[in-house]
Amino acid sequence: MAQLLAIIGGTGLTSLETLSISHREMVSTPYGEPSGPLTHGELGGKAVVFLARHGYGHTIPPHKVNYRANLWALQHIGVDQVIAVAAVGGIRADMEPGCLVFPDQIIDYTWSRGHTFFEDDLTHVTHIDFTYPYCEELRQKLIQAARHAGLDAREGGTYGTMQGPRLETAAEIMRLERDGCDMVGMTGMPEAALARELDLRYAACAVVANWAAGKSGGKITMEDIQHQLTGGMEKVEILLREVVALL
């Protein structure tokens, strides 16, 4: 059976310019409505499904995203692998704004989000192995694609997921750095864990949009973030074209 890839777009990626759209599909789920209709199309001659995590008008804040509905809907239509795109702040010294990162670990600092499918009407308690939260095979495809395209990318790192929607304090970033986090974002969890619960192969492409709080010596402005995301998402489009050819 052919594998079906889904791309979940984050801040700065509410559409794929290179996606040849065939149709859009509304999917109802036991967990409520997804962030929007699933957009079906072709990328590089291969079938791809696109979903904007924050809605196609970017109106859903990170703590209000219905992660369970999004992942359930994708699996329901036959998706078996997911590339998740997300904007992050750089903590590690080499994660400067504009570069791409393919994280290999994650730490969850969020609360009150629907974070599991295994909590109601259970016949038994289910625990998933989450030692390595990302699909290494798919992650290596992203790395290979970035190398082939000559993109500026970091090939590993720990993603610290904060609650949002506010940005962090300098002290919080110092704490995350002590914990071993290399970047900070707001959407990495529970998305990665839910994908694992559904046996979806899941990897992330993080776009560094700014230095994390306290790392640049100045305030973080939305104008600066948007400027970096514009160039960063152009790199993502190149990356996705390359990785689709490898899958």
C-alpha beads as a LAMMPS data file, in Angstrom:
LAMMPS data file: protein, C-alpha beads

247 atoms
246 bonds

1 atom types
1 bond types

-500.0 500.0 xlo xhi
-500.0 500.0 ylo yhi
-500.0 500.0 zlo zhi

Masses

1 110.0

Atoms # bond

1 1 1 0.000 0.000 0.000
2 1 1 1.298 3.456 -0.887
3 1 1 2.347 5.619 2.019
4 1 1 0.464 8.871 2.533
5 1 1 2.333 11.864 3.891
6 1 1 0.753 14.695 5.857
7 1 1 2.385 18.058 6.432
8 1 1 1.224 20.046 9.435
9 1 1 2.017 23.712 8.928
10 1 1 2.791 25.973 11.866
11 1 1 3.183 29.717 12.291
12 1 1 4.201 31.174 8.938
13 1 1 3.049 28.143 6.950
14 1 1 -0.722 28.250 6.520
15 1 1 -0.478 27.087 2.916
16 1 1 1.952 25.357 0.575
17 1 1 2.631 27.400 -2.549
18 1 1 4.006 24.360 -4.371
19 1 1 1.075 22.075 -3.518
20 1 1 -1.183 21.301 -6.477
21 1 1 -4.533 21.131 -4.661
22 1 1 -7.111 18.566 -5.756
23 1 1 -9.742 18.968 -3.030
24 1 1 -10.395 19.806 0.604
25 1 1 -12.010 17.406 3.048
26 1 1 -13.836 18.097 6.301
27 1 1 -13.410 15.300 8.848
28 1 1 -15.474 15.000 12.014
29 1 1 -13.757 13.236 14.903
30 1 1 -14.716 11.873 18.331
31 1 1 -12.549 14.667 19.767
32 1 1 -14.206 17.601 18.050
33 1 1 -13.260 19.520 14.946
34 1 1 -9.728 19.695 13.530
35 1 1 -8.044 23.038 12.935
36 1 1 -9.567 23.115 9.450
37 1 1 -10.300 21.014 6.398
38 1 1 -7.633 18.606 5.208
39 1 1 -6.133 19.868 1.952
40 1 1 -5.372 17.083 -0.536
41 1 1 -2.985 17.578 -3.415
42 1 1 0.266 16.633 -5.066
43 1 1 3.760 17.787 -4.241
44 1 1 6.508 16.642 -6.581
45 1 1 4.053 14.250 -8.211
46 1 1 3.201 12.504 -4.944
47 1 1 -0.005 12.624 -2.902
48 1 1 0.241 14.872 0.139
49 1 1 -2.245 16.097 2.743
50 1 1 -1.765 19.536 4.299
51 1 1 -3.265 20.883 7.516
52 1 1 -2.654 24.309 9.046
53 1 1 -2.208 23.700 12.783
54 1 1 -3.427 27.164 13.793
55 1 1 -6.183 27.283 11.178
56 1 1 -5.879 28.655 7.660
57 1 1 -6.323 32.178 8.971
58 1 1 -3.869 31.563 11.841
59 1 1 -6.535 32.197 14.479
60 1 1 -6.026 29.271 16.905
61 1 1 -3.463 29.882 19.683
62 1 1 -1.123 27.009 20.571
63 1 1 -2.864 26.035 23.805
64 1 1 -6.240 25.888 22.008
65 1 1 -5.190 23.699 19.069
66 1 1 -7.223 20.492 19.027
67 1 1 -4.212 18.217 18.643
68 1 1 -6.229 15.035 19.167
69 1 1 -8.737 15.913 16.445
70 1 1 -5.956 16.876 14.037
71 1 1 -3.992 13.647 14.432
72 1 1 -7.082 11.430 14.553
73 1 1 -8.425 12.978 11.335
74 1 1 -5.144 12.437 9.525
75 1 1 -4.928 8.797 10.561
76 1 1 -8.602 8.277 9.721
77 1 1 -8.056 9.189 6.062
78 1 1 -5.046 6.903 5.742
79 1 1 -2.060 9.097 6.607
80 1 1 0.810 7.056 8.036
81 1 1 3.635 9.602 8.195
82 1 1 3.649 13.231 9.327
83 1 1 6.136 16.063 8.927
84 1 1 5.331 18.817 11.406
85 1 1 6.610 22.339 10.778
86 1 1 6.917 24.710 13.730
87 1 1 8.452 28.081 14.573
88 1 1 10.809 28.089 17.558
89 1 1 13.135 30.345 19.475
90 1 1 16.826 29.488 19.450
91 1 1 18.525 28.757 22.778
92 1 1 21.689 26.925 21.750
93 1 1 24.416 29.208 20.426
94 1 1 24.370 27.743 16.915
95 1 1 20.586 27.979 16.523
96 1 1 20.460 31.459 15.117
97 1 1 17.328 32.900 13.501
98 1 1 16.699 31.629 9.994
99 1 1 18.128 28.137 10.334
100 1 1 16.186 24.857 10.273
101 1 1 16.395 22.262 13.048
102 1 1 15.361 18.606 13.075
103 1 1 14.886 17.853 16.792
104 1 1 15.525 14.385 18.157
105 1 1 14.264 14.931 21.706
106 1 1 11.515 16.897 23.413
107 1 1 10.575 18.078 26.917
108 1 1 6.962 18.936 27.742
109 1 1 6.232 21.942 29.976
110 1 1 2.586 22.344 28.916
111 1 1 -0.508 21.726 30.982
112 1 1 -4.271 21.188 30.570
113 1 1 -4.044 20.094 26.915
114 1 1 -5.802 16.957 25.681
115 1 1 -2.626 14.923 25.624
116 1 1 -3.696 11.282 25.158
117 1 1 -6.234 9.082 23.399
118 1 1 -6.006 6.539 26.221
119 1 1 -8.145 7.916 29.032
120 1 1 -11.839 7.019 28.579
121 1 1 -13.752 3.727 28.199
122 1 1 -10.573 1.686 28.498
123 1 1 -10.389 -2.109 28.659
124 1 1 -6.809 -1.778 29.894
125 1 1 -4.276 0.940 30.651
126 1 1 -1.966 1.696 27.722
127 1 1 1.565 3.074 27.985
128 1 1 3.565 3.997 24.885
129 1 1 7.353 3.920 24.619
130 1 1 8.411 7.523 24.066
131 1 1 12.144 7.174 24.660
132 1 1 12.844 8.523 21.191
133 1 1 9.869 10.771 20.392
134 1 1 10.526 11.247 16.683
135 1 1 10.624 8.658 13.917
136 1 1 14.344 8.349 13.234
137 1 1 13.858 7.034 9.700
138 1 1 11.748 10.033 8.715
139 1 1 14.060 12.413 10.571
140 1 1 17.014 11.091 8.587
141 1 1 15.086 11.729 5.371
142 1 1 14.712 15.366 6.416
143 1 1 18.434 15.571 7.137
144 1 1 19.271 13.978 3.795
145 1 1 16.944 16.366 1.956
146 1 1 18.435 19.413 3.680
147 1 1 21.966 18.303 2.807
148 1 1 21.016 17.683 -0.798
149 1 1 19.405 21.120 -1.085
150 1 1 22.305 22.857 0.669
151 1 1 20.044 24.261 3.396
152 1 1 21.385 25.644 6.671
153 1 1 20.116 23.070 9.162
154 1 1 20.937 21.637 12.595
155 1 1 20.572 17.879 12.616
156 1 1 19.484 17.356 16.216
157 1 1 18.449 19.067 19.415
158 1 1 15.958 19.091 22.258
159 1 1 12.698 20.975 21.788
160 1 1 11.233 22.507 24.966
161 1 1 7.465 22.922 24.602
162 1 1 5.992 25.809 26.600
163 1 1 2.319 26.600 27.111
164 1 1 2.060 29.959 25.364
165 1 1 0.638 32.005 23.869
166 1 1 2.912 34.501 25.595
167 1 1 6.629 34.326 24.952
168 1 1 8.911 33.220 27.763
169 1 1 10.797 35.215 30.389
170 1 1 14.590 35.298 30.328
171 1 1 14.577 33.287 33.566
172 1 1 12.394 30.605 32.004
173 1 1 14.812 30.302 29.097
174 1 1 17.695 29.960 31.558
175 1 1 15.759 27.138 33.213
176 1 1 15.096 25.425 29.874
177 1 1 18.780 25.707 29.000
178 1 1 19.736 24.101 32.317
179 1 1 17.256 21.323 31.527
180 1 1 19.031 20.664 28.239
181 1 1 16.659 22.378 25.808
182 1 1 18.205 23.749 22.615
183 1 1 15.090 25.474 21.277
184 1 1 11.718 26.556 22.601
185 1 1 8.302 26.358 20.964
186 1 1 4.641 25.979 21.874
187 1 1 3.240 23.173 19.713
188 1 1 5.628 20.223 19.892
189 1 1 3.551 18.527 22.571
190 1 1 1.171 16.792 22.815
191 1 1 1.338 16.491 19.024
192 1 1 4.372 14.191 18.964
193 1 1 3.011 11.886 21.668
194 1 1 -0.425 11.640 20.063
195 1 1 1.193 10.677 16.770
196 1 1 3.062 7.898 18.583
197 1 1 -0.175 6.674 20.184
198 1 1 -1.658 6.350 16.692
199 1 1 1.458 4.622 15.305
200 1 1 2.094 7.483 12.916
201 1 1 5.663 8.054 11.800
202 1 1 6.273 11.619 12.927
203 1 1 9.204 14.016 12.559
204 1 1 9.528 17.756 12.979
205 1 1 11.144 20.585 11.074
206 1 1 11.622 23.567 13.367
207 1 1 12.281 27.007 11.903
208 1 1 14.205 29.301 14.236
209 1 1 12.300 32.577 14.120
210 1 1 14.113 34.474 16.890
211 1 1 16.607 34.199 19.685
212 1 1 14.828 33.015 22.825
213 1 1 14.182 35.565 25.579
214 1 1 17.361 36.958 27.074
215 1 1 19.609 35.521 24.360
216 1 1 19.873 38.634 22.222
217 1 1 19.896 41.343 24.864
218 1 1 16.791 43.050 23.503
219 1 1 13.061 42.653 23.217
220 1 1 11.463 40.161 20.861
221 1 1 9.168 41.804 18.327
222 1 1 6.584 40.174 16.088
223 1 1 8.015 42.149 13.180
224 1 1 11.417 40.512 13.626
225 1 1 9.830 37.075 13.977
226 1 1 7.769 37.532 10.809
227 1 1 10.816 38.694 8.890
228 1 1 12.742 35.562 9.813
229 1 1 9.760 33.301 9.159
230 1 1 9.351 34.620 5.633
231 1 1 12.807 33.428 4.673
232 1 1 12.582 30.339 6.872
233 1 1 9.403 29.094 5.268
234 1 1 10.918 29.518 1.809
235 1 1 13.586 27.056 2.972
236 1 1 10.857 24.742 4.273
237 1 1 9.168 24.681 0.859
238 1 1 12.480 23.697 -0.738
239 1 1 13.032 21.058 1.937
240 1 1 9.588 19.541 1.481
241 1 1 10.019 19.209 -2.266
242 1 1 13.311 17.409 -1.659
243 1 1 12.045 15.107 1.078
244 1 1 8.928 14.058 -0.844
245 1 1 11.195 12.773 -3.599
246 1 1 12.977 10.568 -1.029
247 1 1 9.868 8.995 0.489

Bonds

1 1 1 2
2 1 2 3
3 1 3 4
4 1 4 5
5 1 5 6
6 1 6 7
7 1 7 8
8 1 8 9
9 1 9 10
10 1 10 11
11 1 11 12
12 1 12 13
13 1 13 14
14 1 14 15
15 1 15 16
16 1 16 17
17 1 17 18
18 1 18 19
19 1 19 20
20 1 20 21
21 1 21 22
22 1 22 23
23 1 23 24
24 1 24 25
25 1 25 26
26 1 26 27
27 1 27 28
28 1 28 29
29 1 29 30
30 1 30 31
31 1 31 32
32 1 32 33
33 1 33 34
34 1 34 35
35 1 35 36
36 1 36 37
37 1 37 38
38 1 38 39
39 1 39 40
40 1 40 41
41 1 41 42
42 1 42 43
43 1 43 44
44 1 44 45
45 1 45 46
46 1 46 47
47 1 47 48
48 1 48 49
49 1 49 50
50 1 50 51
51 1 51 52
52 1 52 53
53 1 53 54
54 1 54 55
55 1 55 56
56 1 56 57
57 1 57 58
58 1 58 59
59 1 59 60
60 1 60 61
61 1 61 62
62 1 62 63
63 1 63 64
64 1 64 65
65 1 65 66
66 1 66 67
67 1 67 68
68 1 68 69
69 1 69 70
70 1 70 71
71 1 71 72
72 1 72 73
73 1 73 74
74 1 74 75
75 1 75 76
76 1 76 77
77 1 77 78
78 1 78 79
79 1 79 80
80 1 80 81
81 1 81 82
82 1 82 83
83 1 83 84
84 1 84 85
85 1 85 86
86 1 86 87
87 1 87 88
88 1 88 89
89 1 89 90
90 1 90 91
91 1 91 92
92 1 92 93
93 1 93 94
94 1 94 95
95 1 95 96
96 1 96 97
97 1 97 98
98 1 98 99
99 1 99 100
100 1 100 101
101 1 101 102
102 1 102 103
103 1 103 104
104 1 104 105
105 1 105 106
106 1 106 107
107 1 107 108
108 1 108 109
109 1 109 110
110 1 110 111
111 1 111 112
112 1 112 113
113 1 113 114
114 1 114 115
115 1 115 116
116 1 116 117
117 1 117 118
118 1 118 119
119 1 119 120
120 1 120 121
121 1 121 122
122 1 122 123
123 1 123 124
124 1 124 125
125 1 125 126
126 1 126 127
127 1 127 128
128 1 128 129
129 1 129 130
130 1 130 131
131 1 131 132
132 1 132 133
133 1 133 134
134 1 134 135
135 1 135 136
136 1 136 137
137 1 137 138
138 1 138 139
139 1 139 140
140 1 140 141
141 1 141 142
142 1 142 143
143 1 143 144
144 1 144 145
145 1 145 146
146 1 146 147
147 1 147 148
148 1 148 149
149 1 149 150
150 1 150 151
151 1 151 152
152 1 152 153
153 1 153 154
154 1 154 155
155 1 155 156
156 1 156 157
157 1 157 158
158 1 158 159
159 1 159 160
160 1 160 161
161 1 161 162
162 1 162 163
163 1 163 164
164 1 164 165
165 1 165 166
166 1 166 167
167 1 167 168
168 1 168 169
169 1 169 170
170 1 170 171
171 1 171 172
172 1 172 173
173 1 173 174
174 1 174 175
175 1 175 176
176 1 176 177
177 1 177 178
178 1 178 179
179 1 179 180
180 1 180 181
181 1 181 182
182 1 182 183
183 1 183 184
184 1 184 185
185 1 185 186
186 1 186 187
187 1 187 188
188 1 188 189
189 1 189 190
190 1 190 191
191 1 191 192
192 1 192 193
193 1 193 194
194 1 194 195
195 1 195 196
196 1 196 197
197 1 197 198
198 1 198 199
199 1 199 200
200 1 200 201
201 1 201 202
202 1 202 203
203 1 203 204
204 1 204 205
205 1 205 206
206 1 206 207
207 1 207 208
208 1 208 209
209 1 209 210
210 1 210 211
211 1 211 212
212 1 212 213
213 1 213 214
214 1 214 215
215 1 215 216
216 1 216 217
217 1 217 218
218 1 218 219
219 1 219 220
220 1 220 221
221 1 221 222
222 1 222 223
223 1 223 224
224 1 224 225
225 1 225 226
226 1 226 227
227 1 227 228
228 1 228 229
229 1 229 230
230 1 230 231
231 1 231 232
232 1 232 233
233 1 233 234
234 1 234 235
235 1 235 236
236 1 236 237
237 1 237 238
238 1 238 239
239 1 239 240
240 1 240 241
241 1 241 242
242 1 242 243
243 1 243 244
244 1 244 245
245 1 245 246
246 1 246 247
